[in-house]
Amino acid sequence: MEDLLKFATDQLVATKELPEFIAGDTITVHYKIKEGNKERTQQYQGVVIQRKGTGVTETFTVRKISNGVGVERIFPTLSPAIEKVAVDKKGKVRRARIYYIRKRSGKSARIKERVI
């Protein structure tokens, strides 16, 4: 039964090539927004807080500070609204989910850059 479900999702869902990124990386997500009958692309730049799930249900959460207020957005990895994802900086963190960044502000909220 599980193999049949995996086969069906692989056939029906189009795969999307996204760059490798993990929690702590700063990324820019380009996604489509429909307003009435118009469609435009908007960018959302922030730090990846977590990646969650596998396959069709995989999501990632991006956090940014907008006008002094922390804003988080959850993106499904296979969403047709996502045009592309660009990795701006690689972050050096020691956790898979960096929720502790929510409580910090200013210099303590900065993430060190990973040297590749």
C-alpha positions as CSV (number, residue, x, y, z in Angstrom):
1,M,0.0,0.0,0.0
2,E,2.8,2.4,0.9
3,D,4.6,1.7,-2.3
4,L,1.5,2.3,-4.3
5,L,1.0,5.7,-2.6
6,K,4.6,6.7,-3.3
7,F,4.3,5.6,-6.9
8,A,1.1,7.7,-7.4
9,T,2.6,10.8,-5.9
10,D,5.7,10.5,-7.9
11,Q,3.7,10.2,-11.1
12,L,1.2,13.0,-10.4
13,V,3.4,15.7,-8.7
14,A,5.9,17.5,-10.8
15,T,9.3,17.6,-9.2
16,K,11.1,21.0,-8.7
17,E,14.8,21.6,-8.7
18,L,15.6,23.8,-5.7
19,P,19.1,24.6,-4.5
20,E,20.5,23.0,-1.4
21,F,19.8,25.0,1.7
22,I,19.4,24.3,5.4
23,A,18.4,26.1,8.5
24,G,20.4,29.3,9.1
25,D,20.8,30.1,5.4
26,T,19.6,33.4,4.0
27,I,17.5,32.9,0.9
28,T,15.3,34.8,-1.5
29,V,12.1,33.1,-2.6
30,H,10.5,34.4,-5.8
31,Y,6.8,33.5,-5.9
32,K,3.8,34.4,-8.0
33,I,0.9,36.4,-6.6
34,K,-2.4,36.7,-8.4
35,E,-4.3,39.9,-8.0
36,G,-7.6,39.8,-9.8
37,N,-6.7,38.8,-13.4
38,K,-3.1,40.0,-13.1
39,E,-0.1,38.0,-12.0
40,R,3.2,39.3,-10.6
41,T,6.3,38.0,-9.0
42,Q,7.2,39.0,-5.4
43,Q,10.5,38.4,-3.5
44,Y,10.7,37.3,0.1
45,Q,14.1,37.4,1.6
46,G,14.9,36.0,5.1
47,V,16.6,33.3,7.2
48,V,15.5,29.7,6.9
49,I,14.3,28.6,10.4
50,Q,13.4,25.0,9.5
51,R,12.8,22.4,6.9
52,K,10.1,20.0,7.6
53,G,8.5,16.9,6.1
54,T,9.5,14.8,3.1
55,G,8.4,14.4,-0.5
56,V,5.1,16.0,-1.3
57,T,4.6,17.4,2.2
58,E,8.0,19.1,2.5
59,T,7.9,22.7,3.7
60,F,10.4,25.4,4.8
61,T,9.9,28.4,7.0
62,V,11.5,31.7,6.3
63,R,11.7,34.5,8.8
64,K,12.4,38.2,8.1
65,I,12.2,41.5,10.0
66,S,9.7,43.9,8.4
67,N,9.4,47.4,10.0
68,G,10.7,46.1,13.3
69,V,8.3,43.1,13.4
70,G,9.3,39.5,12.8
71,V,7.4,37.9,10.0
72,E,7.5,34.2,9.2
73,R,6.1,32.5,6.1
74,I,5.8,28.8,5.4
75,F,6.4,27.7,1.8
76,P,5.6,24.2,0.5
77,T,8.6,23.0,-1.4
78,L,6.6,21.7,-4.4
79,S,4.3,24.7,-4.7
80,P,3.6,25.8,-8.3
81,A,3.6,29.5,-7.0
82,I,7.4,29.3,-6.3
83,E,9.3,30.4,-9.4
84,K,12.8,30.1,-7.9
85,V,14.8,30.1,-4.7
86,A,18.2,31.8,-4.5
87,V,20.6,31.2,-1.7
88,D,22.2,34.5,-0.7
89,K,24.3,33.4,2.3
90,K,25.2,30.1,4.0
91,G,24.7,30.3,7.8
92,K,26.6,28.5,10.4
93,V,24.2,27.0,13.0
94,R,24.3,23.9,15.1
95,R,20.5,23.1,15.1
96,A,18.1,21.9,12.5
97,R,15.4,24.2,13.8
98,I,16.5,27.6,15.0
99,Y,13.4,28.8,16.9
100,Y,15.7,30.5,19.4
101,I,16.2,33.3,16.9
102,R,12.6,34.5,17.6
103,K,13.5,35.7,21.1
104,R,16.6,37.6,19.9
105,S,17.0,41.0,18.3
106,G,19.9,43.1,17.2
107,K,23.4,41.7,17.2
108,S,22.5,38.6,19.1
109,A,20.1,37.6,16.2
110,R,22.9,37.6,13.7
111,I,24.0,34.3,12.2
112,K,27.7,33.7,11.4
113,E,28.5,32.9,7.8
114,R,29.7,29.5,6.8
115,V,33.0,29.5,4.9
116,I,32.8,27.0,2.0
